[in-house]
Structure formats: C-alpha cells, structure tokens
Amino acid sequence: MSGTMKAVYLPGNSTAVFKDVPVPIPGHGQVLLKTKASTICGSDIRAIYREHTGKGPEGYQNKIAGHEPAGQIIKCGHGLKRFGEGDRVAVYHISGCGVCMDCRRGYQISCTSVHRAAYGWQRDGGMASYMLVDERDLIPLPDSLTYLDGAQIACGFGTVYEGLLRIGISGTDAVLVTGLGPIGLAALMLARAMGAEKLFGMDTNQYRCELAREKGLADVVFGRDDDVLTEILKLTNGRGVERAVDCSGHTTARQTAIRATAKWGKISFVGEGGTVEFNPSPDIIHDQKSIHGSWVTSTWRMEELAGKLDRWGIHPEDLVTHRFPLDEADKAYALMDSGLCGKVAVVFDE
C-alpha cells in the first residue's frame, strides 16, 4: 500500500482541517489498519476541537485526530506474535511504554513514561483511511460485533465498564446515571446487562433525555425541570439508589449522584472535567458512602468486554445517531459539539 490519504486535524478553533498525507508503512511489531469506523469522543470536543486546553496526557500534538477507531489489518510489519492480515480489530487508544507497572497491568492509560502516546493526541489516530498501530494495542473484534461496535469499546463502553466494575452492579441495585451523553447511555446499557434491578437517568439536554426514553435504556428519565433527588427518594421508598454513576462532569449532577445514593452505597465518577462541591460529613461520611474515580480501562478488560458484548447481544452501534463520510468529518465534529446527537461516527467505504 502506497500513495496518499486524506486525514483530519483539529486546529483548536472549532473547525476540522483536511490534509493529504502519506499512507504509513508498518515497522517491527506494527500493523497497517484499514479504518472502517471512527467515532468522536466528548474529550475530543472538550480538550481539542474547541481549543487546545489539554496538558500532559491530554496535550494534542497536531496529529491525525480520532482515538476511537476500528478496522481490518491489511499489512503487517515484522515480528508480530498474535495478529495477521485480515483480522478485524479495535484499538486501545493509548500506547504506553510497555514496561512500567501500569502498562504491565494493562492500564496503559495510567502510564507516565515519556514514551506514552495516545492515538489522536500524541500520535496519528483514526480519522484517516489508514492507521498505523502497534500490535500490543490491538483487541480482537468478535464476528458478531460491527466495526461501529468496535470503535466504541475502548474509550466509551470500556470506560463505563471499568467504572461499573469498581462499584459492582447486581440484581439488587437501583442505579442512577447522571449525564446522558454517549457515555451515560452506554452506562445504562451495560448496567442493565450486568443485572441492575432499576435504572434512572438524568440530563438537562432534552434531546438526550428523549433518546434514552426512545431506546428504552432507563426505567425513568429525569429532565431539566424535575426535582430528581425528591423523585428518586419517592421511587426507592425513601432509601435512594444503591449505585450511581456520574458521566456529566458537572457539579450539580455530581451532587445529585452523591445525595441520591443510599447509605453504604457507591458512586463512580467517569465524566471528565468540571468541579464538585459537597459536604463530606452529611453527604458521604455519616452515610458510609464511597466515591470511586475511574479513568478509561485496561487492555485486558477491553478484550473481556468485547467478549461480554458478544455474549450479551449488546451493540454499541445502537447509540450511533449520525454517520458521516470522512470528507464530511467537519460536520460530524460540529454536530457532536452541539450536543444534539447521540454518538457521532465517521464511517469508511468497504
């Protein structure tokens, strides 16, 4: 494979720029991926698209955008140990140093080495027809899952899955999800699959509330005008929910997640950015609650999740409300920025 390809870059002024760049050549331990689907993450919008606010691990280095790709291997470099041409794969979107404790546990997201580089941030990502990927960052995609399913496994569904595992979900739990963007919708889907007894969702975005209702993802969806805390206490006999997950990154929603949680309950924070103000004694200490932070997931959990999605018959693709070809990626980013959507994807020709 040689020649040039069209690729998308984000200059940080709420636009997307198209450039023609050379098709990369895989080196030792690398593959050339034919990109089949690449979805847009909220962190792309928050830290890159509007302006380059990210520092350190979130510092955008003028690379090809896109850290949620899936595709098919079309060329292999030397030294591969597991994958080969024709394999369908998803990509774990952070390539760590490989030798630190975090990398050896599979949590490349937490690697602090100078060699750490995230696809779409510090190395070229999936908003192009072809993508260069290290073999160790590949996750096999079961035949039952589409490329649009696979594109969402690492950063979207994987992030939620890890956050839910931290707090545990069972058939005795009522669960509140605050923030119903793509991550929050994924949280509802996975919590249901993991056996949650009752699901509540809340958001101030009417479009996303209606999307959650339309897809039947929650038993009750609360909107901007609802007194969520009062209503949840009514619906749980005054107890509150056993588990809560904040996917909003907003202080009001986070406060609701904490205060709507029952005694001895657990809360997971996965929504990035923002702040939160609460009163430690009445809000968590006296009621024996715990708050868990969770950042993305690990490579082994991601592969485990791909298998679980296959077994559960769940398709992340169901959350994709808008699809665009690569040459309309600028429209895709603008739509994602508006919030009037579910998951937005760029899809590629077969």
Salt bridges, closest charged atoms under 4 A:
ASP44 OD1 - HIS67 ND1 3.07
GLU58 OE2 - ARG46 NH2 2.78
GLU68 OE1 - LYS343 NZ 2.91
ASP134 OD2 - ARG123 NH1 3.29
ASP149 OD2 - HIS315 ND1 2.70
GLU162 OE2 - ARG166 NH2 3.19
GLU210 OE2 - ARG213 NH1 2.81
ASP219 OD2 - ARG192 NH1 3.59
GLU231 OE2 - LYS234 NZ 3.72
GLU242 OE2 - ARG239 NE 2.95
ASP246 OD2 - ARG254 NE 3.22
ASP283 OD2 - ARG259 NH2 3.02
GLU303 OE2 - ARG82 NH2 2.73
GLU304 OE1 - ARG301 NH1 3.09
GLU317 OE2 - ARG323 NH2 2.86
ASP337 OD1 - ARG50 NE 2.73
GLU350 OE1 - LYS36 NZ 3.31
